[in-house]
Amino acid sequence: MNYLAHLFLAQPNPDSHTGNLLGDFCRGVDISVYSEPVLAGLTNHRLVDKFTDTHPLIKQARQKFSPEYRRFAGIALDVLFDHFLILHWEQYSQTKFDQFCHQAYRRLEQRLPIMPPKMQNVVGSMIEHQWLAHYQKLEGVAGALDSIAKRIRFTNAFTGSIADIENNYTELEQCFRLFFPELVLNVNQHGVEQGL
């Protein structure tokens, strides 16, 4: 899952939001310095990623991508699923999307000082440029994927993978609609952040 989904699956507080994004930034970081609520958020992030990466529906969805893009299909699906989450937002949340984003940015901003430097840079940019709303349209998804391609350290053909998404849009949306409720249920059943 990408940033929006991780924040959606977090608890509504700054420590949880921080922990649920920390999973993408904790390589080489001494996580023992973080509080129990932040670490519980990190555990939740890892639970979400493991459930997603091993789910049969996601494995099927990856096959919709051309061979040259398939290596990065998981990344593409993560970003695309943020797009679908926005499209179907009212099915999952009673909070208006714009309000959710505003609250998420405020919570993350409160914990910027404790984030690892790379996370500070990314989250700071996310807040400044309000990334979460960019995924509402496929153009935003395409822009995000092209930006990710530029950050990959080795030569890749990831730029342009939006064509595979456009060609399989209906099937990928159906995959999301089947998969996401299972993910929400799995997070709720494990409840790693409950009571913190």
Sequence and secondary structure as in RCSB ss.txt:
>XXXX:A:sequence
MNYLAHLFLAQPNPDSHTGNLLGDFCRGVDISVYSEPVLAGLTNHRLVDKFTDTHPLIKQARQKFSPEYRRFAGI
ALDVLFDHFLILHWEQYSQTKFDQFCHQAYRRLEQRLPIMPPKMQNVVGSMIEHQWLAHYQKLEGVAGALDSIAK
RIRFTNAFTGSIADIENNYTELEQCFRLFFPELVLNVNQHGVEQGL
>XXXX:A:secstr
  HHHHHHTS SSHHHHHHHHHTTT TT  GGGS HHHHHHHHHHHHHHHHHHH HHHHHHHTTS HHHHTTHHH
HHHHHHHHHHHHTHHHH SS HHHHHHHHHHHHHHTGGGS HHHHHHHHHHHHHTGGGGGGSHHHHHHHHHHHHH
HSSS    TTTHHHHHHTHHHHHHHHHHHHHHHHHHHHHH TTTT 
